[in-house]
Amino acid sequence: MLGLRFTFQSEGMGAEDWLWQAAETAGVPIMISHAPLQLLDQVAKRHRRLRLAIDHLNLPKGKKDDAAFANLQDLLALAQNPNIAVKVDALPSYTTDSYPYRRLHNHIRRVYDAFGPKRMFWGADLTKLPCSYREAVTMFTEEISWFTPEDKEWIMGRGVCEWIDWKLP
């Protein structure tokens, strides 16, 4: 098993400390969607060896542009926990902008500055994308000029592989 994924869909989820402890003990990372950030901060501090990755930057469903990123600063504060990473996945679905989604680039830069390329994982989430898979890829590989080639290697796959301990050939 390379990891677990949980979506927090209802109030009161997250008090299952046995789960966090078991995953930490087993060395199994957890990917999390729509979780209270305060809870994740507490879990990360109590379980220092547990690796957590937050899906979709924990952006709210159905919001776009400034409304979608209104609480980004709260997420960025979690970067102080070295056992928390973020997934910059499905981002084109959080803007009314069109390819190359320049309105997203400043937000991506803030995430990069906080988490760095080794704890920032690209993903597409094809079920949400308002663009082609190719555009979702090239937005990161060709359109964000300040990413170095090494940054792209980490963001586009190496980082998540190392995070979940997936041995590459």
C-alpha positions, 0 to 999 in steps of 0.5 A: 500500500502506498497511501490512503485518501480521505475526503472530509464530507461531513462535520465531526470527521477527523477525531479518529486519532487511532487512524492517524496513529496507525498510519504513522506507525505503518509509514503510510501517507494520507492524502486529504481533501476538504479537511479543516486546516486547524485539524491538519495542523494539530494532526501534523504536530502530534504525529510528526512522522505521518506524511499528509498531502492536501488535495486541491490546495484545500480550495472550496468546491464551486468557488473561482478566482479570488473567492477560491483562493480567499483562505490560501494564507491559512493553507500556506501557514501549514508549510511550517510542518515538514510532514505536510505537502500540497497537491496543486491539482485541478487548478484550472477548475478554480478560475474563470480564466482560460489557458494558460491560466495566468490568474493562477500563477501568482497563487501557484507562486505563493504555494511554491514559496511556502512549500517549495517544489519538493512538497508541491505535487502536480495533478490533473483530476480529469473529472474537474478539468475545463481544459485538455490534459495536455494544457493542464500539464503544459501550464506547469511545464511550459507556461510558468517561467520561474520554475527551473528544470529541477523544480519541474522534475519535483513538482511533476512527479518525483516529489509525490513518488518520494513522498509516498515512497514509490521506488522509481526505476 
